[in-house]
Amino acid sequence: MRRTTSLTLTALVVCSLGLPDAVAGHLNKETKLTASDGAAFDFFGVSLSVDADTIVVGAFRDDDKGSSSGSAYVFRRSLTGWVEEQKLIAGDGVRRDEFGVSVSVDMDTIVVGAFRDDDKGSSSGSAYVFRRGLTGWVEEQKLTASDGVVFAFFGRSVSVDADTIVVGALADRDKGFDSGSAYVFESNVFESNQPPMADAGADTLAECTSPAGALMALDGSASTDADSTPGTNDDIVLFEWFENFGTSYPILLGTGETLDVPLTLSSHVITLRVTDSFGDTDTDQAQITVQDTAPPMLRHLVEVVPEYRGKFGRDDAVFRSLGVQVIDQCDQNPLAGAVAMNGSGVQPGDLLRLKLNKEARIKESDGEFTMRMEAPQFIFSATAVDSSGNETTFEAAIHLEDLAGSELEVDEVVPGTERRRGVPISGDAQEEFEEHVKDLVEDGFLNPPGLSSSLATE
């Protein structure tokens, strides 16, 4: 006579294998697992599966989604023992589905049966596939029988190994009433997750905006993931921006689909790493070069010395050099080069007596003045260069002709541009001179009397 024994599981006792003090052929450490939110009639332990450091336990009468909707609990081995990692429920679960009646785990895949689900009719049954992702176990796919019928109880048993899932339907009727069947699912169950594709944007040349460099907008919105909702990147759960990625000292610049980050005056290789909900990653690089191509701004500052005004006649004036003012948006310390009047070097504080004469003559210091110069025109010039090698030259030319009806002209010569402004000479010479000075001040070539010499750049 053949005896068949039916076992009813009412409590779960799990033994951990392979401990250092294990006796060959015996289990020697006992741990009792219970659901953290367990309640009467949940039937925690109706099904179970173990793989390496993961245990799954079914509770098919749990009622999170209605009476007997069911659930399954995942436990993971830690340094202190087995801990509850996550509770699984069906995304579309309803009352009497009895999700958790069967469970199976293999590596990063869990399959849970819900044999009273009714997608193909009352109690036709289904099975749910979960994958371990970056944020935990995520429902990946719902399986049903292609020829499912009512009361087939598809999902009453499940098993998974690598890329193969088998689901039992114990009451299927292909070979007669309750003859049963099993369905094998392969490959496509696991290939449904498409890895993300990172896009760090195009290589960029940017102009610096300050001595610190430039604030750059990193944009990874062109990254894609086929599993995302159309028009979104919602399956990409993490955007990470790095510099020196792949080296011993990578620098995490920040996280986010877009990121504003200051970059110094240099060439930078920026790496974007994206991670989807299943933990798959992809990287992309963009080279961003912050450069300085703008020359410094330069002004040669001089002032008319009022106590000499009109002292020597209408064709004679005295100026004091205040030096050079250099400003560069990318360089805190641009260098001022030579400053000259008609080619003769001028230092800050020099007192210059200039006389209009068709013949050019120059006399160095005579005690009162640093320099006495006669010429048909007088040209201030200066140069400056920044740390990127950008050079600028400034010239301000004052051209006086002592002829009736002639014009007093001021020319500012800047590389690539030219500006001319004329004021007719007429009437009293003193008025003409004052009008000329006013015009120079308005054009920025001269500073009014009393300007502080602290503006001079040494």
C-alpha positions as CSV (number, residue, x, y, z in Angstrom):
1,M,0.0,0.0,0.0
2,R,1.2,3.5,-0.8
3,R,0.8,6.1,1.8
4,T,0.5,9.7,0.9
5,T,1.2,12.3,3.6
6,S,-0.2,15.8,3.4
7,L,1.8,18.5,5.3
8,T,0.3,21.7,6.5
9,L,2.9,24.5,7.3
10,T,1.9,26.5,10.3
11,A,5.2,28.0,11.4
12,L,8.5,28.7,9.7
13,V,11.8,27.5,11.1
14,V,14.8,28.4,9.0
15,C,18.2,27.0,9.4
16,S,21.4,28.7,8.2
17,L,23.8,26.4,6.4
18,G,27.6,26.3,6.2
19,L,28.4,27.9,9.6
20,P,31.9,27.4,10.9
21,D,30.7,25.2,13.7
22,A,28.3,23.2,11.6
23,V,28.4,19.4,12.1
24,A,28.4,17.6,8.7
25,G,24.9,16.5,7.8
26,H,23.2,18.6,10.5
27,L,21.7,22.0,10.8
28,N,22.8,23.8,13.9
29,K,21.3,27.3,14.1
30,E,17.7,28.1,14.2
31,T,16.0,31.5,13.5
32,K,12.3,32.1,13.6
33,L,10.9,34.6,11.1
34,T,7.6,36.5,11.5
35,A,6.0,39.3,9.5
36,S,6.6,42.8,11.0
37,D,2.9,43.6,10.4
38,G,1.6,40.1,10.8
39,A,-2.1,39.6,11.8
40,A,-4.4,36.7,12.4
41,F,-5.3,34.6,9.4
42,D,-2.6,36.1,7.2
43,F,-1.1,32.5,6.8
44,F,2.5,33.8,6.7
45,G,4.6,30.8,5.7
46,V,2.1,29.2,3.2
47,S,5.0,29.3,0.7
48,L,8.7,30.0,0.9
49,S,11.9,30.0,-1.1
50,V,15.5,30.6,-0.3
51,D,18.6,31.5,-2.5
52,A,21.9,32.4,-0.9
53,D,21.2,35.4,1.4
54,T,17.6,35.9,0.4
55,I,14.4,34.3,1.7
56,V,10.9,34.9,0.4
57,V,7.9,34.0,2.5
58,G,4.3,34.1,1.2
59,A,1.2,35.3,3.2
60,F,-1.6,34.6,0.8
61,R,-4.4,35.7,3.1
62,D,-2.9,39.1,4.0
63,D,-5.4,41.9,3.3
64,D,-3.4,45.1,2.3
65,K,-5.4,45.3,-0.9
66,G,-8.5,43.7,0.4
67,S,-9.5,40.5,2.1
68,S,-7.1,37.7,1.1
69,S,-5.4,39.9,-1.5
70,G,-2.1,38.5,-0.2
71,S,1.5,39.5,0.1
72,A,5.1,38.1,0.2
73,Y,8.0,39.1,2.5
74,V,11.6,39.3,1.6
75,F,14.3,38.7,4.2
76,R,18.0,39.3,3.8
77,R,20.9,38.0,5.8
78,S,22.8,40.7,7.6
79,L,25.7,40.7,10.0
80,T,23.3,40.3,12.9
81,G,21.0,37.8,11.3
82,W,18.0,37.7,9.0
83,V,16.1,41.1,8.7
84,E,12.9,41.9,6.8
85,E,14.0,43.8,3.7
86,Q,10.7,44.5,1.9
87,K,7.1,43.5,1.7
88,L,5.8,42.7,-1.8
89,I,2.2,43.2,-3.0
90,A,0.7,43.1,-6.5
91,G,0.5,46.5,-8.2
92,D,-3.1,45.7,-9.3
93,G,-4.0,43.4,-6.4
94,V,-7.6,43.1,-5.2
95,R,-9.4,41.0,-2.7
96,R,-9.3,37.2,-3.0
97,D,-6.3,37.2,-5.4
98,E,-4.3,35.2,-2.8
99,F,-1.0,36.7,-4.0
100,G,1.8,34.8,-2.2
101,V,0.3,31.3,-2.5
102,S,3.6,30.4,-4.2
103,V,7.0,32.1,-4.3
104,S,10.4,31.4,-5.8
105,V,13.6,33.4,-5.7
106,D,16.8,33.1,-7.8
107,M,19.5,35.8,-7.5
108,D,17.9,39.1,-8.3
109,T,14.5,37.7,-9.4
110,I,11.4,36.8,-7.4
111,V,8.3,35.2,-8.8
112,V,5.0,35.3,-6.8
113,G,1.9,33.4,-7.7
114,A,-1.7,34.7,-7.3
115,F,-3.7,31.7,-8.3
116,R,-7.2,33.3,-7.8
117,D,-6.5,36.4,-9.9
118,D,-9.2,36.9,-12.5
119,D,-7.5,38.5,-15.5
120,K,-8.6,35.6,-17.7
121,G,-11.8,34.8,-15.8
122,S,-12.6,33.9,-12.2
123,S,-9.6,32.2,-10.5
124,S,-7.8,32.0,-13.8
125,G,-4.6,33.0,-11.9
126,S,-1.4,35.0,-12.6
127,A,2.2,35.3,-11.5
128,Y,4.3,38.4,-10.8
129,V,8.0,38.9,-11.6
130,F,10.0,41.2,-9.3
131,R,13.6,42.4,-10.0
132,R,16.0,43.8,-7.4
133,G,16.8,47.4,-8.4
134,L,18.6,50.4,-6.9
135,T,15.8,51.3,-4.6
136,G,14.6,47.7,-3.8
137,W,12.5,45.1,-5.3
138,V,10.4,46.4,-8.2
139,E,7.5,44.7,-10.0
140,E,8.7,44.1,-13.5
141,Q,6.0,42.0,-15.3
142,K,2.8,40.2,-14.8
143,L,2.4,36.7,-16.3
144,T,-0.8,35.0,-17.4
145,A,-1.6,32.0,-19.4
146,S,-2.1,32.7,-23.1
147,D,-5.0,30.3,-23.1
148,G,-6.1,31.0,-19.5
149,V,-9.6,30.0,-18.5
150,V,-11.7,30.2,-15.3
151,F,-10.6,28.1,-12.4
152,A,-7.4,27.0,-14.0
153,F,-5.5,28.3,-10.8
154,F,-2.5,29.4,-12.9
155,G,0.2,30.5,-10.4
156,R,-0.6,27.8,-7.7
157,S,3.1,26.9,-8.0
158,V,6.1,28.8,-9.4
159,S,9.8,28.3,-9.9
160,V,12.6,30.5,-11.3
161,D,16.1,29.6,-12.3
162,A,18.3,32.1,-14.3
163,D,16.3,33.2,-17.3
164,T,13.6,30.5,-17.0
165,I,10.3,30.7,-15.1
166,V,7.8,27.8,-14.8
167,V,4.2,28.4,-13.6
168,G,1.8,25.7,-12.6
169,A,-1.9,25.7,-13.4
170,L,-3.1,22.7,-11.4
171,A,-6.8,22.8,-12.6
172,D,-6.2,23.4,-16.3
173,R,-8.4,21.0,-18.4
174,D,-6.4,20.3,-21.6
175,K,-6.3,16.6,-20.8
176,G,-9.5,16.4,-18.9
177,F,-11.0,17.9,-15.8
178,D,-8.3,19.2,-13.4
179,S,-5.6,17.5,-15.5
180,G,-3.4,20.5,-15.0
181,S,-0.5,22.1,-17.0
182,A,2.7,24.1,-16.5
183,Y,3.9,27.1,-18.5
184,V,7.5,27.9,-19.3
185,F,8.6,31.5,-19.8
186,E,12.1,32.2,-21.0
187,S,14.4,35.2,-21.8
188,N,11.9,37.8,-22.7
189,V,10.8,38.0,-19.0
190,F,14.2,39.3,-18.1
191,E,15.0,41.3,-21.2
192,S,12.1,43.7,-20.7
193,N,14.4,46.1,-18.7
194,Q,16.2,48.2,-21.2
195,P,19.4,49.8,-19.9
196,P,19.6,53.6,-19.9
197,M,21.7,55.7,-22.4
198,A,23.6,58.6,-20.9
199,D,24.0,61.9,-22.9
200,A,26.2,64.5,-21.2
201,G,25.7,67.0,-24.1
202,A,28.0,68.3,-26.7
203,D,31.6,69.5,-26.2
204,T,31.5,73.2,-25.3
205,L,33.8,76.2,-25.6
206,A,32.8,78.8,-23.1
207,E,34.1,82.3,-22.3
208,C,35.1,83.0,-18.7
209,T,33.0,85.5,-16.9
210,S,35.1,86.1,-13.8
211,P,38.6,85.2,-12.4
212,A,37.0,82.0,-11.0
213,G,36.1,80.9,-14.5
214,A,32.5,80.4,-15.6
215,L,29.3,79.0,-14.3
216,M,28.3,76.2,-16.6
217,A,24.9,74.5,-17.0
218,L,25.3,70.8,-17.3
219,D,22.3,69.2,-19.0
220,G,21.7,65.4,-19.1
221,S,18.0,65.7,-20.3
222,A,18.9,64.1,-23.6
223,S,19.7,60.8,-21.8
224,T,17.1,58.1,-22.5
225,D,15.7,55.0,-21.1
226,A,13.3,52.8,-23.2
227,D,11.4,51.8,-20.0
228,S,10.5,55.4,-19.1
229,T,7.1,56.9,-19.6
230,P,7.1,58.4,-23.1
231,G,8.4,61.9,-23.1
232,T,10.1,61.5,-19.7
233,N,13.2,60.0,-18.1
234,D,11.3,58.7,-15.1
235,D,13.0,55.3,-15.2
236,I,16.4,57.0,-14.7
237,V,16.5,57.4,-10.9
238,L,20.0,59.0,-10.6
239,F,22.1,61.4,-12.6
240,E,25.7,61.8,-11.3
241,W,28.2,64.4,-12.7
242,F,31.9,63.7,-12.3
243,E,35.3,65.2,-13.1
244,N,38.3,62.9,-13.2
245,F,35.9,59.9,-13.5
246,G,37.7,56.6,-13.9
247,T,40.8,57.8,-12.0
248,S,41.8,57.1,-8.4
249,Y,40.3,60.4,-7.3
250,P,37.1,61.1,-9.1
251,I,35.3,64.3,-8.1
252,L,31.5,64.2,-7.8
253,L,30.4,67.6,-8.9
254,G,26.7,67.0,-8.0
255,T,23.6,65.1,-8.9
256,G,20.5,65.9,-11.0
257,E,19.3,65.9,-14.6
258,T,20.7,69.4,-14.9
259,L,23.4,71.0,-12.7
260,D,25.0,74.4,-12.5
261,V,28.7,74.1,-11.7
262,P,31.6,76.6,-11.6
263,L,34.5,75.5,-13.8
264,T,37.9,77.2,-13.8
265,L,39.8,78.6,-16.8
266,S,40.9,75.3,-18.2
267,S,39.7,72.2,-20.2
268,H,37.5,69.8,-18.2
269,V,36.3,66.3,-19.1
270,I,32.9,65.9,-17.5
271,T,31.3,62.5,-17.1
272,L,27.6,61.8,-16.6
273,R,26.6,58.5,-15.1
274,V,22.9,57.6,-15.2
275,T,21.3,54.7,-13.2
276,D,17.9,53.3,-13.9
277,S,15.4,51.7,-11.4
278,F,17.0,48.3,-11.8
279,G,20.5,49.5,-11.1
280,D,21.7,49.4,-14.7
281,T,24.1,52.3,-15.5
282,D,25.6,54.1,-18.5
283,T,28.2,56.9,-18.8
284,D,28.9,59.6,-21.3
285,Q,31.5,62.3,-21.5
286,A,31.7,65.9,-22.7
287,Q,34.7,68.2,-22.8
288,I,34.1,71.7,-21.6
289,T,36.8,74.3,-22.2
290,V,36.6,77.6,-20.3
291,Q,38.7,80.1,-22.2
292,D,39.7,83.8,-22.1
293,T,39.8,85.4,-25.5
294,A,38.8,89.0,-24.5
295,P,41.6,91.5,-24.1
296,P,41.7,93.7,-21.0
297,M,40.1,97.1,-20.9
298,L,42.6,99.9,-20.5
299,R,42.5,103.6,-19.9
300,H,45.4,106.1,-19.5
301,L,44.3,108.6,-16.9
302,V,45.5,112.2,-17.1
303,E,44.3,115.4,-15.5
304,V,44.5,119.0,-16.6
305,V,46.5,121.0,-13.9
306,P,44.2,124.0,-13.3
307,E,46.8,126.4,-11.9
308,Y,48.6,126.5,-15.2
309,R,45.5,127.0,-17.3
310,G,46.0,130.0,-19.6
311,K,49.4,130.8,-18.1
312,F,51.4,130.1,-21.2
313,G,48.8,131.0,-23.9
314,R,46.2,129.3,-25.9
315,D,48.6,126.8,-27.5
316,D,50.2,125.7,-24.2
317,A,48.7,123.3,-21.6
318,V,50.0,121.3,-18.6
319,F,48.8,117.8,-17.8
320,R,49.6,115.4,-15.1
321,S,49.8,111.6,-15.8
322,L,47.9,109.5,-13.3
323,G,48.9,106.2,-14.7
324,V,47.0,103.4,-16.3
325,Q,43.7,101.7,-15.2
326,V,43.4,98.1,-16.4
327,I,40.4,95.9,-15.9
328,D,39.9,92.3,-17.0
329,Q,36.9,90.2,-16.2
330,C,38.9,87.0,-16.1
331,D,42.2,88.1,-14.6
332,Q,42.5,89.8,-11.2
333,N,46.1,91.0,-12.0
334,P,46.5,92.0,-15.7
335,L,49.8,93.6,-16.5
336,A,50.1,97.2,-17.7
337,G,52.7,97.7,-20.3
338,A,54.5,100.8,-21.5
339,V,52.8,104.2,-21.3
340,A,54.1,107.0,-23.6
341,M,53.4,110.5,-24.8
342,N,54.3,110.7,-28.5
343,G,56.5,107.7,-27.9
344,S,58.3,109.0,-24.9
345,G,57.8,107.1,-21.7
346,V,55.5,108.6,-19.0
347,Q,55.3,107.6,-15.4
348,P,52.4,108.2,-12.9
349,G,52.7,111.7,-11.5
350,D,54.7,113.1,-14.4
351,L,54.0,116.8,-15.1
352,L,53.8,117.4,-18.8
353,R,53.9,120.8,-20.5
354,L,52.6,120.4,-24.0
355,K,52.8,123.2,-26.7
356,L,51.2,123.1,-30.1
357,N,53.8,123.5,-32.7
358,K,54.1,122.3,-36.3
359,E,57.7,121.2,-35.5
360,A,58.1,118.5,-32.9
361,R,60.6,119.2,-30.1
362,I,61.0,117.6,-26.7
363,K,62.9,118.6,-23.6
364,E,63.3,116.4,-20.6
365,S,62.9,117.7,-17.0
366,D,63.6,121.3,-16.6
367,G,63.0,121.3,-12.8
368,E,59.4,122.4,-12.9
369,F,58.1,120.0,-15.5
370,T,59.0,116.3,-16.0
371,M,58.8,116.9,-19.8
372,R,58.2,119.8,-22.2
373,M,57.0,118.8,-25.6
374,E,56.1,120.6,-28.7
375,A,54.3,118.9,-31.6
376,P,51.4,119.3,-34.0
377,Q,49.5,116.6,-32.1
378,F,49.9,114.7,-28.8
379,I,49.2,111.0,-28.5
380,F,48.9,109.1,-25.2
381,S,49.5,105.3,-25.6
382,A,49.5,102.3,-23.3
383,T,49.4,98.6,-23.6
384,A,48.1,95.8,-21.2
385,V,48.2,92.0,-21.3
386,D,46.3,89.4,-19.3
387,S,47.5,85.9,-18.1
388,S,45.9,84.3,-21.2
389,G,48.1,86.4,-23.5
390,N,45.4,88.7,-24.7
391,E,46.9,92.1,-25.4
392,T,45.2,95.5,-25.9
393,T,46.5,98.9,-26.9
394,F,44.9,102.2,-26.1
395,E,45.7,105.4,-27.9
396,A,44.2,108.9,-27.3
397,A,45.3,111.5,-29.8
398,I,44.8,115.3,-29.2
399,H,45.4,117.3,-32.4
400,L,45.5,121.1,-32.2
401,E,45.9,123.5,-35.0
402,D,46.2,127.2,-34.3
403,L,44.5,128.4,-37.5
404,A,41.3,130.5,-37.9
405,G,38.2,128.3,-38.5
406,S,40.1,125.1,-37.8
407,E,38.8,122.2,-35.7
408,L,40.0,120.7,-32.5
409,E,39.9,117.0,-33.0
410,V,40.1,114.1,-30.5
411,D,40.7,110.6,-31.9
412,E,40.3,107.5,-29.8
413,V,42.0,104.6,-31.6
414,V,40.9,101.1,-30.5
415,P,41.9,98.0,-32.5
416,G,39.2,97.4,-35.1
417,T,37.3,100.6,-34.5
418,E,37.7,104.4,-34.8
419,R,35.7,107.2,-33.4
420,R,36.1,110.9,-34.2
421,R,34.6,113.9,-32.6
422,G,35.2,117.6,-33.6
423,V,34.5,120.9,-31.9
424,P,35.0,124.2,-34.0
425,I,37.4,126.7,-32.5
426,S,36.0,130.2,-32.4
427,G,35.8,133.2,-30.0
428,D,37.9,133.6,-26.9
429,A,40.8,131.1,-26.6
430,Q,40.1,130.4,-22.9
431,E,36.5,129.3,-23.8
432,E,37.9,127.2,-26.6
433,F,40.3,125.5,-24.3
434,E,37.6,124.8,-21.6
435,E,35.3,123.4,-24.2
436,H,38.0,121.2,-25.4
437,V,38.7,119.9,-21.9
438,K,35.0,119.3,-21.3
439,D,34.8,117.3,-24.5
440,L,37.8,115.2,-23.4
441,V,36.3,114.5,-20.0
442,E,33.0,113.4,-21.6
443,D,34.9,111.0,-23.9
444,G,36.8,109.5,-21.0
445,F,40.2,110.7,-22.1
446,L,40.8,113.1,-19.3
447,N,39.8,113.3,-15.7
448,P,38.6,116.6,-14.2
449,P,40.8,118.6,-11.9
450,G,41.1,117.2,-8.4
451,L,40.8,113.6,-9.5
452,S,42.4,111.4,-6.8
453,S,45.7,110.0,-7.9
454,S,44.8,106.8,-6.0
455,L,43.2,105.6,-9.2
456,A,46.6,105.2,-10.8
457,T,47.8,101.7,-11.4
458,E,51.4,101.2,-10.7
